[in-house]
């Protein structure tokens, strides 16, 4: 007994050491399927539920308010890398970047769409082995060749989290496993060298107790103990725990035998039982191979090799597009893969949602009040979407440098008004959301109001979803694509309705600064001057090239460096929402239209409406933004835009092309090459098919 006890202590020590080492890996992702705010028992967190009223909340046993019914919103997840990459300017110049790249939603991002996914998409393991350069590599884009535009993205459709692999959360070696005698059915008692942490009814995998003939496919064990086809024997197999934390009956101390099973003195948490299907199995004692494990699960564990294969040199400009809905919980994981072109820099990275109302500074991304992510580390940012609007995100480490170098991306939050049922009153839906509060009217909250969504101008001058002063009778209907009508904000009167939407990021590159940034020289911040002027990371004429743009990088692979075009397709008589953000470090930017009027409905993620409920929207033919500002603009090709019934068919006929451009002549160039810069095309179409944003088709 003494020798066995000593060996038992030694085995436990080894296991503790192995467990500590195994948990030291630093790349992780997070995408829960259920939370306190969105319990899966009350809500399908993979789809957006219709908005019928406020979420019902009540104090739970822990003293927190938690939903009990009518849960609004869902769960969304995304993973991005922080590293470096290259992009191609419209004059052919390859530009080095510090950049974010996609590590989830790869298929969607390559097609110009947001990479934000629901848990049932995000938490899916890739069926094969991801290749360096993916998705471009799998799509057949090979270095040294050029298939021509548009690049085909049809071969790669995976949108789950890169590197996601099943993880065995707990595994222990078995000291003794034996079958009771004299009982029917036969109970097996497992005495482990450490607690497995299972409960009665859980599934466990027992392996290493059987005997197999060899190492070929036919002679090695099958699942869950191997990848062969040989039938499992011994105690090997998948079993259901009969009794967790098993203790031998009183009167059977250490060293005695109970129903043919010796009590070796392990504490109850180390022991459990299950019912065997075979009888007469031999006792397995002090085996070097016998283990008990919980089944493999996807719990955020990742294979770092896949993260590095895909994340290295895979930067995007703009950074991967992020989009979710009001009431959603958003889990955004940043993984720092390092910069291959600057191995001397141990650059940390963060994610800062610019202008976004975070509940906690730890998720704000400003390193002074938050955390910064080191190379080889991951961090999951958490957001509860409170207000619709157009925002953007960027790295907040040395912002002038990291923004200029390309670590900037688009972000928008869709309003809950999109989820109002067909035929329902928009005014009533907004009034319900606001708890019955009306500017200069009722100031008493209705019973059951959700204080998280209420806009009461008497107590909160910053809230943007003010109930309109006039009930226009607007009802939820369909847009010109035949889909449920969508809105820019919770307007209550339909004034921000649109048919198609296009995020546009204004940015600029100083090629000299980027070259210096790549060549280990001091960066001249005072002399920074943009010479490439970009819409979605491209200058004209690349802005009107459909599909992603690809760049061959120093790793010998081709990467989708600029996945978002800037082609604006509008169905005849329709409206296009332009979600415009300026992330230029050095320049103000102006965009103008010739022919189609702009209707500005939002500024810096706030509906243009005063605190009395009066709309402040206006029509214009140009807008100007400084760095760090955003605008929501409707390109209005409907009769409302030109003011007379039937005028749209004359002024904006199907088949016509207009231009969205800057009147700043020095911004209409690609470095020293003219006829480029901030310009794209607007197409009026008989119909638009294939979606409401980039990648759709103008018919």
Beta strands, then each sheet from edge to edge (+ up, - down):
strand 1: 56-59
strand 2: 65-69
strand 3: 75-88
strand 4: 94-102
strand 5: 117-118
strand 6: 171-179
strand 7: 187-192
strand 8: 203-207
strand 9: 237-240
strand 10: 243-244
strand 11: 257-258
strand 12: 261-262
strand 13: 271-275
strand 14: 284-285
strand 15: 291-294
strand 16: 319-325
strand 17: 329-336
strand 18: 352-354
strand 19: 378-384
strand 20: 389-394
strand 21: 408-414
strand 22: 486-487
strand 23: 497-498
strand 24: 500-509
strand 25: 532-535
strand 26: 549-552
strand 27: 558-562
strand 28: 568-571
strand 29: 575-582
strand 30: 589-593
strand 31: 598-603
strand 32: 606-607
strand 33: 618-620
strand 34: 622-625
strand 35: 629-636
strand 36: 657-661
strand 37: 669-670
strand 38: 673-674
strand 39: 679-685
strand 40: 688-689
strand 41: 697-698
sheet 1: 1+ 2-
sheet 2: 4+ 3- 5+
sheet 3: 4+ 3- 17- 19+
sheet 4: 9+ 8- 15+ 6- 7+ 13- 10+
sheet 5: 9+ 8- 15+ 6- 14+
sheet 6: 11+ 12-
sheet 7: 16+ 21+ 20- 18+
sheet 8: 22+ 23-
sheet 9: 25+ 24- 29- 35+ 31- 32+
sheet 10: 25+ 24- 29- 35+ 31- 33+
sheet 11: 26+ 27-
sheet 12: 28+ 39+ 36- 30+ 34-
sheet 13: 37+ 38-
sheet 14: 40+ 41-
end
